């Protein structure tokens, strides 16, 4: 089993610890923030999974790319791809909605 740990800056004065473990095709991720402890969406785990070093304060930033390298063929790959696809769709829809609101506001002035 492989394990990588990161310290990340969060809302607490003390940094959170984010731990990724890989056992064959299984990837698990834990964070000591309140969301992570309760098993909810945690921006610290998702950020590292996305390859972001933002808020990582430990000296192993290069290990973030190792986490990404674990994804292909893993048990979480399909769910991760779905999240990324939906985030892309949400950004596209948000842009379209903003444009439609501007058009509506303009039409209401005319």
C-alpha positions in Angstrom: 0.0 0.0 0.0 1.2 3.5 -0.9 0.5 6.5 1.2 1.0 10.3 0.6 0.4 12.9 3.2 0.0 16.7 2.7 -0.4 19.6 5.1 -2.8 22.2 3.9 -3.8 25.7 5.0 -7.4 26.0 5.9 -9.8 28.0 8.1 -8.3 26.5 11.3 -5.1 28.0 12.8 -3.5 24.6 12.5 -3.0 23.0 9.1 -5.1 20.1 8.0 -3.6 16.8 7.1 -4.7 15.2 3.8 -3.8 11.6 3.3 -4.2 9.6 0.1 -3.7 5.9 0.2 -3.5 3.5 -2.8 -4.0 -0.3 -2.4 -4.0 -2.0 -5.8 -6.9 -0.1 -7.6 -8.4 1.3 -4.5 -7.7 5.0 -3.7 -8.9 6.5 -0.3 -8.5 10.0 0.8 -8.9 11.5 4.2 -8.7 15.1 5.6 -8.7 16.3 9.1 -11.0 19.3 8.3 -14.6 19.0 9.6 -16.0 18.2 6.1 -13.3 15.5 5.6 -13.8 14.0 9.0 -17.6 13.7 8.3 -16.9 12.1 4.9 -18.4 15.1 3.0 -17.0 17.1 0.0 -13.7 18.5 1.1 -12.0 21.1 -1.0 -8.6 20.1 0.3 -8.8 16.5 -1.0 -10.5 17.5 -4.3 -7.9 20.2 -4.9 -5.0 17.8 -4.5 -6.8 15.3 -6.7 -7.2 18.0 -9.3 -3.4 18.6 -9.1 -3.6 21.9 -7.3 -0.9 23.0 -4.9 -3.0 25.9 -3.6 -2.9 25.9 0.2 -0.5 22.9 0.4 2.1 24.0 2.9 4.1 20.8 3.3 7.4 20.4 1.4 6.2 17.6 -0.8 4.3 19.5 -3.5 5.9 17.2 -6.1 3.9 14.3 -4.7 0.6 15.9 -5.9 1.4 14.6 -9.4 1.8 11.1 -7.9 -1.8 11.2 -6.7 -3.0 12.1 -10.3 -0.9 9.3 -11.6 -2.9 6.9 -9.4 -6.2 7.8 -11.0 -6.1 5.8 -14.3 -7.7 2.4 -13.7 -8.6 3.2 -10.1 -11.9 2.6 -8.4 -12.5 6.4 -8.3 -11.5 7.3 -11.9 -15.1 7.1 -13.3 -16.6 9.2 -10.5 -13.7 11.8 -10.9 -14.3 12.0 -14.6 -18.0 12.6 -14.0 -17.3 15.4 -11.5 -14.9 17.1 -14.0 -17.4 16.8 -16.8 -20.2 18.2 -14.7 -18.0 21.1 -13.5 -17.2 21.9 -17.2 -20.9 21.8 -18.0 -21.7 24.0 -15.0 -19.2 26.6 -16.1 -20.6 26.5 -19.7 -24.2 26.9 -18.4 -23.2 29.7 -16.0 -21.7 31.6 -19.0 -24.8 31.0 -21.1 -27.1 32.0 -18.2 -25.1 35.3 -17.7 -25.4 36.1 -21.4 -29.2 35.3 -21.3 -29.7 37.5 -18.3 -27.9 40.4 -20.0 -30.0 39.9 -23.1 -33.2 39.9 -21.0 -32.1 43.0 -19.1 -31.4 44.7 -22.5 -34.8 43.6 -23.9 -36.5 45.0 -20.8 -35.0 48.4 -21.4 -36.0 48.6 -25.1 
